[in-house]
Amino acid sequence: MTKVVQSALRPKERNEKRAALINIGTVIFTQKGFSITSLDEIVAIAEVPKGSFYYYFKSKDDYAMEVIKNYGIYFSNKLQRILNNTNKSPLERLKNFTQEAQKGVERYNFKRGCLIGNLGQEMASLEENFRVELLNVFTDWRTQVKNCIDLAKLAGEIKTKVDSTDLSNFFWCAWEGAVLCAKLELSTQPMKTVGKLFISELLQPVNKN
């Protein structure tokens, strides 16, 4: 019966329900992780029969992969919006990203952090395809920050001679740790510390006063 009902769904309805399931997974996996989250919990929140889940996804692993890809696209677009904002200087864009991220963590009462960082700790050792997809997302983020640092160098905003790729890689390693500490401490101070030290010390802003 479930297959008959699902097959009667129009493409738009099917896509909307699939998107809703992915959004639910994003929230739950960010808060609880992948392994501890059951399909029963997911379909209960989505208000769909458990059998219907397999109409949209082949398995829980397939579902998790789609959640990772969807979050990667969402956060990539967010980075592009902030780091490509030509109304701000490149250095200001980097500052704005760290500040906006802090507000986001506070908005959800420190219950959510970075989905990719959380799942990276949990899933990278489970299946190779998870590790590769998670790394692809991180690589995109690193590239966007690296490009913004390059622009800051060209604009004469920063003095550092350190390679931009190395700086970006270091930032993301430190930043993901700061997000985790923010959740543990229920405070944005770890994120403020990393953002401040990265920008004021490693990038070495030029004093134009």
C-alpha beads as a LAMMPS data file, in Angstrom:
LAMMPS data file: protein, C-alpha beads

209 atoms
208 bonds

1 atom types
1 bond types

-500.0 500.0 xlo xhi
-500.0 500.0 ylo yhi
-500.0 500.0 zlo zhi

Masses

1 110.0

Atoms # bond

1 1 1 0.000 0.000 0.000
2 1 1 2.818 2.374 0.877
3 1 1 4.425 1.958 -2.554
4 1 1 1.102 2.586 -4.243
5 1 1 0.549 5.777 -2.264
6 1 1 4.089 6.994 -2.828
7 1 1 3.988 6.288 -6.540
8 1 1 0.941 8.529 -6.755
9 1 1 2.860 11.494 -5.410
10 1 1 3.569 14.233 -7.904
11 1 1 7.284 14.971 -8.475
12 1 1 7.010 18.272 -6.591
13 1 1 5.468 16.575 -3.553
14 1 1 8.071 13.849 -3.638
15 1 1 10.916 16.363 -3.811
16 1 1 9.433 18.400 -0.968
17 1 1 9.151 15.371 1.309
18 1 1 12.658 14.229 0.409
19 1 1 14.019 17.708 1.135
20 1 1 12.165 17.749 4.462
21 1 1 13.755 14.445 5.461
22 1 1 17.200 15.791 4.570
23 1 1 16.604 18.933 6.617
24 1 1 15.493 16.841 9.579
25 1 1 18.633 14.730 9.254
26 1 1 20.778 17.854 9.214
27 1 1 19.335 19.000 12.539
28 1 1 19.435 15.605 14.260
29 1 1 22.891 14.572 13.026
30 1 1 24.297 17.958 14.052
31 1 1 22.920 17.560 17.568
32 1 1 23.174 13.807 18.177
33 1 1 25.375 12.306 15.513
34 1 1 24.770 9.608 12.924
35 1 1 25.158 6.295 14.753
36 1 1 22.928 7.080 17.717
37 1 1 20.094 8.408 15.547
38 1 1 17.562 5.760 14.517
39 1 1 15.427 5.732 11.415
40 1 1 12.403 5.440 13.690
41 1 1 13.230 8.836 15.165
42 1 1 13.725 10.408 11.742
43 1 1 10.490 9.146 10.197
44 1 1 8.528 10.004 13.361
45 1 1 9.611 13.644 13.127
46 1 1 8.947 13.667 9.374
47 1 1 5.565 12.028 9.952
48 1 1 6.054 9.417 7.252
49 1 1 5.720 5.628 7.509
50 1 1 9.060 3.888 7.990
51 1 1 8.552 1.944 4.783
52 1 1 8.210 5.201 2.885
53 1 1 11.742 6.197 3.868
54 1 1 13.111 3.672 1.370
55 1 1 11.111 5.274 -1.393
56 1 1 13.344 8.339 -1.018
57 1 1 16.644 6.736 0.040
58 1 1 18.252 3.348 -0.503
59 1 1 19.556 3.081 3.052
60 1 1 20.476 5.090 6.127
61 1 1 24.017 5.430 4.729
62 1 1 22.640 6.777 1.441
63 1 1 20.491 9.187 3.442
64 1 1 23.496 10.390 5.465
65 1 1 25.455 10.995 2.262
66 1 1 22.669 13.198 0.915
67 1 1 22.550 15.104 4.194
68 1 1 26.309 15.734 3.975
69 1 1 26.070 16.921 0.366
70 1 1 23.114 19.168 1.124
71 1 1 24.831 20.782 4.106
72 1 1 27.999 21.203 2.076
73 1 1 26.079 23.127 -0.599
74 1 1 24.255 25.229 1.999
75 1 1 27.428 26.217 3.849
76 1 1 29.367 26.787 0.634
77 1 1 26.701 29.262 -0.457
78 1 1 26.894 30.952 2.935
79 1 1 30.664 31.321 2.609
80 1 1 30.311 32.720 -0.899
81 1 1 27.775 35.273 0.323
82 1 1 30.098 36.501 3.065
83 1 1 33.537 36.099 1.494
84 1 1 32.557 37.473 -1.923
85 1 1 30.793 40.541 -0.550
86 1 1 32.507 43.328 -2.481
87 1 1 30.937 45.949 -0.198
88 1 1 33.456 44.827 2.425
89 1 1 37.224 44.529 2.250
90 1 1 38.602 40.936 2.196
91 1 1 39.805 41.205 5.796
92 1 1 36.419 42.507 6.919
93 1 1 34.767 39.562 5.175
94 1 1 36.842 37.103 7.175
95 1 1 35.931 38.916 10.396
96 1 1 32.262 38.897 9.416
97 1 1 32.325 35.151 8.870
98 1 1 33.683 34.452 12.355
99 1 1 31.183 36.858 13.918
100 1 1 28.207 35.427 12.036
101 1 1 29.225 31.904 13.013
102 1 1 29.334 32.901 16.671
103 1 1 25.816 34.298 16.439
104 1 1 24.649 31.058 14.819
105 1 1 25.987 28.914 17.652
106 1 1 24.312 31.173 20.227
107 1 1 21.053 31.162 18.275
108 1 1 20.731 27.409 18.780
109 1 1 21.799 27.536 22.438
110 1 1 25.065 25.719 21.707
111 1 1 23.211 22.529 20.776
112 1 1 24.375 22.652 17.162
113 1 1 27.869 23.030 15.858
114 1 1 29.281 22.134 12.474
115 1 1 27.644 19.102 10.897
116 1 1 30.726 18.309 8.813
117 1 1 33.056 18.614 11.782
118 1 1 30.819 16.427 13.943
119 1 1 30.366 13.736 11.313
120 1 1 34.034 13.921 10.371
121 1 1 34.947 12.719 13.845
122 1 1 32.305 10.017 13.807
123 1 1 32.053 8.749 10.238
124 1 1 35.416 9.234 8.541
125 1 1 36.571 5.852 9.791
126 1 1 33.329 4.029 8.944
127 1 1 33.254 4.065 5.156
128 1 1 35.708 5.457 2.613
129 1 1 32.965 7.213 0.664
130 1 1 31.989 9.169 3.785
131 1 1 35.582 10.240 4.360
132 1 1 35.969 11.361 0.753
133 1 1 32.710 13.342 0.711
134 1 1 33.449 15.032 4.025
135 1 1 36.918 15.936 2.785
136 1 1 35.448 17.338 -0.439
137 1 1 33.297 19.693 1.617
138 1 1 36.245 20.811 3.738
139 1 1 38.360 21.333 0.631
140 1 1 35.762 23.711 -0.788
141 1 1 35.666 25.696 2.459
142 1 1 39.452 25.857 2.651
143 1 1 39.655 27.074 -0.937
144 1 1 37.169 29.880 -0.326
145 1 1 39.031 31.159 2.741
146 1 1 42.364 30.808 0.908
147 1 1 41.040 32.937 -1.951
148 1 1 39.844 35.612 0.472
149 1 1 43.267 35.685 2.148
150 1 1 44.869 36.098 -1.270
151 1 1 42.583 39.067 -1.935
152 1 1 43.546 40.599 1.404
153 1 1 47.211 40.268 0.439
154 1 1 46.600 41.915 -2.933
155 1 1 44.702 44.728 -1.247
156 1 1 47.638 45.330 1.080
157 1 1 45.493 44.646 4.153
158 1 1 47.783 42.039 5.676
159 1 1 51.542 41.702 5.985
160 1 1 51.982 37.947 6.359
161 1 1 54.158 36.063 3.881
162 1 1 52.854 32.691 5.008
163 1 1 51.321 30.637 2.206
164 1 1 47.571 31.271 1.927
165 1 1 46.759 27.576 1.589
166 1 1 48.614 26.796 4.814
167 1 1 46.857 29.653 6.578
168 1 1 43.435 28.494 5.427
169 1 1 44.103 24.878 6.401
170 1 1 45.279 26.016 9.828
171 1 1 42.220 28.218 10.263
172 1 1 39.770 25.396 9.611
173 1 1 41.602 22.978 11.907
174 1 1 41.550 25.568 14.710
175 1 1 38.016 26.754 13.926
176 1 1 36.432 23.308 14.050
177 1 1 38.075 22.741 17.420
178 1 1 36.780 26.103 18.613
179 1 1 33.215 25.221 17.577
180 1 1 33.453 21.973 19.552
181 1 1 34.800 23.806 22.612
182 1 1 32.025 26.395 22.306
183 1 1 29.449 23.620 22.647
184 1 1 31.255 22.118 25.641
185 1 1 31.729 25.448 27.410
186 1 1 28.358 26.919 26.372
187 1 1 30.274 30.006 25.347
188 1 1 31.450 31.635 22.126
189 1 1 34.738 32.570 23.760
190 1 1 36.717 29.737 22.068
191 1 1 35.509 30.967 18.668
192 1 1 36.303 34.576 19.561
193 1 1 39.805 33.543 20.621
194 1 1 40.563 31.644 17.417
195 1 1 39.097 34.373 15.225
196 1 1 40.994 37.120 17.018
197 1 1 44.367 35.350 17.056
198 1 1 44.063 34.195 13.454
199 1 1 43.237 37.633 12.116
200 1 1 45.299 39.849 14.429
201 1 1 48.401 37.642 14.759
202 1 1 48.705 35.212 11.856
203 1 1 47.371 37.479 9.123
204 1 1 49.126 40.534 10.585
205 1 1 46.736 43.323 9.491
206 1 1 48.328 46.530 8.281
207 1 1 47.729 49.478 10.625
208 1 1 46.478 52.238 8.345
209 1 1 45.970 54.816 11.070

Bonds

1 1 1 2
2 1 2 3
3 1 3 4
4 1 4 5
5 1 5 6
6 1 6 7
7 1 7 8
8 1 8 9
9 1 9 10
10 1 10 11
11 1 11 12
12 1 12 13
13 1 13 14
14 1 14 15
15 1 15 16
16 1 16 17
17 1 17 18
18 1 18 19
19 1 19 20
20 1 20 21
21 1 21 22
22 1 22 23
23 1 23 24
24 1 24 25
25 1 25 26
26 1 26 27
27 1 27 28
28 1 28 29
29 1 29 30
30 1 30 31
31 1 31 32
32 1 32 33
33 1 33 34
34 1 34 35
35 1 35 36
36 1 36 37
37 1 37 38
38 1 38 39
39 1 39 40
40 1 40 41
41 1 41 42
42 1 42 43
43 1 43 44
44 1 44 45
45 1 45 46
46 1 46 47
47 1 47 48
48 1 48 49
49 1 49 50
50 1 50 51
51 1 51 52
52 1 52 53
53 1 53 54
54 1 54 55
55 1 55 56
56 1 56 57
57 1 57 58
58 1 58 59
59 1 59 60
60 1 60 61
61 1 61 62
62 1 62 63
63 1 63 64
64 1 64 65
65 1 65 66
66 1 66 67
67 1 67 68
68 1 68 69
69 1 69 70
70 1 70 71
71 1 71 72
72 1 72 73
73 1 73 74
74 1 74 75
75 1 75 76
76 1 76 77
77 1 77 78
78 1 78 79
79 1 79 80
80 1 80 81
81 1 81 82
82 1 82 83
83 1 83 84
84 1 84 85
85 1 85 86
86 1 86 87
87 1 87 88
88 1 88 89
89 1 89 90
90 1 90 91
91 1 91 92
92 1 92 93
93 1 93 94
94 1 94 95
95 1 95 96
96 1 96 97
97 1 97 98
98 1 98 99
99 1 99 100
100 1 100 101
101 1 101 102
102 1 102 103
103 1 103 104
104 1 104 105
105 1 105 106
106 1 106 107
107 1 107 108
108 1 108 109
109 1 109 110
110 1 110 111
111 1 111 112
112 1 112 113
113 1 113 114
114 1 114 115
115 1 115 116
116 1 116 117
117 1 117 118
118 1 118 119
119 1 119 120
120 1 120 121
121 1 121 122
122 1 122 123
123 1 123 124
124 1 124 125
125 1 125 126
126 1 126 127
127 1 127 128
128 1 128 129
129 1 129 130
130 1 130 131
131 1 131 132
132 1 132 133
133 1 133 134
134 1 134 135
135 1 135 136
136 1 136 137
137 1 137 138
138 1 138 139
139 1 139 140
140 1 140 141
141 1 141 142
142 1 142 143
143 1 143 144
144 1 144 145
145 1 145 146
146 1 146 147
147 1 147 148
148 1 148 149
149 1 149 150
150 1 150 151
151 1 151 152
152 1 152 153
153 1 153 154
154 1 154 155
155 1 155 156
156 1 156 157
157 1 157 158
158 1 158 159
159 1 159 160
160 1 160 161
161 1 161 162
162 1 162 163
163 1 163 164
164 1 164 165
165 1 165 166
166 1 166 167
167 1 167 168
168 1 168 169
169 1 169 170
170 1 170 171
171 1 171 172
172 1 172 173
173 1 173 174
174 1 174 175
175 1 175 176
176 1 176 177
177 1 177 178
178 1 178 179
179 1 179 180
180 1 180 181
181 1 181 182
182 1 182 183
183 1 183 184
184 1 184 185
185 1 185 186
186 1 186 187
187 1 187 188
188 1 188 189
189 1 189 190
190 1 190 191
191 1 191 192
192 1 192 193
193 1 193 194
194 1 194 195
195 1 195 196
196 1 196 197
197 1 197 198
198 1 198 199
199 1 199 200
200 1 200 201
201 1 201 202
202 1 202 203
203 1 203 204
204 1 204 205
205 1 205 206
206 1 206 207
207 1 207 208
208 1 208 209
